[in-house]
Amino acid sequence: MSPVREHYNPIITKLLREHDSLPHEQVEERKSFQRHILFLMNAIKMEEFSESFA
């Protein structure tokens, strides 16, 4: 596992748990968690991509 994944995976896991604990009626809050998770996943991919050219 890349260092960037090791750094972000615990944060993503925490966000996923918080997302899953919300009731389905809290649509906006759940979407907010989803956006944060996708942002972090994208940051991981971008970092790994840039490291592949280093």
C-alpha positions in Angstrom: 0.0 0.0 0.0 1.3 3.4 -0.9 2.2 5.9 1.8 -0.6 8.2 0.7 -3.1 5.4 1.0 -1.8 4.5 4.4 -2.4 8.2 5.4 -5.9 8.6 4.0 -7.5 5.2 4.5 -8.2 5.7 8.2 -9.8 9.0 7.4 -11.9 7.5 4.6 -12.9 4.6 6.9 -14.0 7.0 9.6 -16.1 9.1 7.1 -17.7 5.9 5.8 -18.7 4.8 9.3 -20.2 8.2 10.0 -22.0 8.2 6.7 -23.4 4.7 7.4 -24.6 5.7 10.8 -26.8 8.5 9.4 -30.5 7.8 8.8 -31.4 7.6 5.1 -33.6 10.6 5.5 -30.6 12.9 6.1 -29.9 13.0 2.3 -27.9 16.3 2.3 -25.6 15.2 5.2 -25.0 11.8 3.5 -24.2 13.5 0.2 -21.7 15.7 2.0 -19.9 12.7 3.4 -19.9 11.1 0.0 -18.3 14.3 -1.5 -15.6 14.3 1.1 -14.9 10.6 0.5 -14.7 11.0 -3.2 -12.4 14.0 -2.8 -10.0 12.1 -0.7 -10.1 9.1 -3.0 -9.3 11.4 -5.9 -6.5 13.0 -4.0 -5.0 9.5 -3.5 -5.2 8.7 -7.2 -3.7 12.0 -8.2 -0.8 11.6 -5.7 -0.1 8.1 -6.9 -0.3 9.2 -10.5 2.2 12.0 -9.9 4.5 9.7 -8.0 4.5 7.3 -10.9 6.3 9.9 -13.0 8.8 10.8 -10.3 
